[in-house]
């Protein structure tokens, strides 16, 4: 499903060169849980952003179902991200003026495909129920705990039925017990629905539960 071939990423800052990724290759199959682990500064989040179509590599290929995503036009790449890719971040990124349900519906609302708003709302409610927040649909982010906000973010990532979800430190802003519940939810989604997950984490407990582990050090 996802192939990465010899990816390099270099940033140029104030006349200096910072090589973040140095020839990374990997494969992700349907139903995989792949963890990317390593020390801070190893290039984990950069790699995740490149895999998800958010940051273009200087060299190498990212193939999604055989197509090089960085040879797509900007509109085509945006459509691929909206339809086939979900994102979960450490800091939730929920819109504060929207309710939990409205935040979940956003990926469907910004899609350029024809949509049945009633059907989308029903799917959003079903996802809220799946993440254990059926009674929180009308609550705004400030009325939710950190764990609840991350559950809303997970439901939002699932809204358009993505092929893969990229998770960047999904438990990094949570206490240990809440973090365990979020990991349990993600693993349940994988077991029940064969949801493909690519997770950047410092948490070895998550790595132990994954199918594959990529360990980065100094961009390699």
Rosetta blueprint (number, residue, H / E / L):
1 X L
2 X E
3 X E
4 X E
5 X E
6 X E
7 X E
8 X E
9 X E
10 X E
11 X E
12 X E
13 X E
14 X L
15 X L
16 X E
17 X E
18 X E
19 X E
20 X E
21 X E
22 X E
23 X E
24 X E
25 X E
26 X E
27 X E
28 X E
29 X L
30 X L
31 X L
32 X L
33 X E
34 X E
35 X E
36 X E
37 X E
38 X L
39 X L
40 X L
41 X L
42 X L
43 X L
44 X H
45 X H
46 X H
47 X H
48 X H
49 X H
50 X H
51 X H
52 X L
53 X L
54 X L
55 X L
56 X L
57 X L
58 X L
59 X E
60 X E
61 X E
62 X E
63 X E
64 X E
65 X L
66 X L
67 X E
68 X E
69 X H
70 X H
71 X H
72 X L
73 X L
74 X H
75 X H
76 X H
77 X H
78 X H
79 X H
80 X H
81 X H
82 X H
83 X H
84 X H
85 X E
86 X E
87 X E
88 X E
89 X L
90 X L
91 X L
92 X L
93 X L
94 X L
95 X L
96 X L
97 X L
98 X L
99 X E
100 X H
101 X H
102 X H
103 X H
104 X H
105 X H
106 X H
107 X H
108 X H
109 X H
110 X L
111 X L
112 X L
113 X L
114 X L
115 X L
116 X L
117 X H
118 X H
119 X H
120 X H
121 X H
122 X H
123 X H
124 X H
125 X H
126 X H
127 X H
128 X H
129 X H
130 X H
131 X L
132 X L
133 X L
134 X H
135 X H
136 X H
137 X L
138 X L
139 X L
140 X E
141 X H
142 X H
143 X H
144 X L
145 X L
146 X H
147 X H
148 X H
149 X H
150 X H
151 X H
152 X H
153 X H
154 X H
155 X H
156 X H
157 X H
158 X H
159 X L
160 X L
161 X L
162 X L
163 X L
164 X E
165 X E
166 X E
167 X E
168 X E
169 X L
170 X L
171 X L
172 X L
173 X L
174 X L
175 X L
176 X H
177 X H
178 X H
179 X H
180 X H
181 X H
182 X H
183 X H
184 X H
185 X H
186 X H
187 X H
188 X H
189 X H
190 X H
191 X H
192 X H
193 X H
194 X L
195 X L
196 X E
197 X E
198 X E
199 X E
200 X E
201 X L
202 X L
203 X L
204 X H
205 X H
206 X H
207 X H
208 X H
209 X H
210 X L
211 X L
212 X E
213 X E
214 X E
215 X E
216 X L
217 X L
218 X L
219 X L
220 X L
